[in-house]
Amino acid sequence: MPIANEKEYRDKVLKCPFCLAFIEKVGEVPNPFGQDLDGGECAQCGARFIYERSWRRQGEAYGDAIAYAYDWDYDSVYENVDARYEEAVVRYNNTSGKYLLGEGDFKERSPKYFFIRRMDIEQEEEEV
């Protein structure tokens, strides 16, 4: 769950919804299964995100964000019932020029950032 609520998050800069660290830039994320995607990673908490500028493929972008968080290992995500992660959606409002937390209403067709933060990484490190 994001640490900020929707009113606290409104800002003109993109921040991680989990730790509120400033996201410096959206870069190109190599996708081993096809076209490279726009996205990145939070330097502070390790949350990864995929950016979808159109409203047409947001479901696919959400799936890509989960796969990216798990280093593109779809099996570990979909076959592992213990896969634990937090998710958050940040949208960019073109009218206000601000980033907003949450998906908005069903009519809103704004660009979105799908953030995924794995919760099982600490557990994996302890088991090693």
LINCORZI-V51238 format. One record per run of one state. SS is the DSSP state (A for helix, B for strand, O for the rest). FROM is the first residue (numbers start at 0). TO is the last residue. If there is no record, write none. Layout:
[[SS & FROM & TO] [SS & FROM & TO]]
This chain:
[[O & 0 & 4] [A & 5 & 8] [O & 9 & 9] [B & 10 & 10] [O & 11 & 13] [B & 14 & 14] [O & 15 & 20] [B & 21 & 21] [O & 22 & 25] [B & 26 & 28] [O & 29 & 35] [B & 36 & 40] [O & 41 & 46] [B & 47 & 51] [O & 52 & 56] [A & 57 & 68] [O & 69 & 72] [A & 73 & 77] [O & 78 & 83] [B & 84 & 92] [O & 93 & 96] [B & 97 & 100] [O & 101 & 110] [B & 111 & 117] [O & 118 & 119] [A & 120 & 126] [O & 127 & 127]]
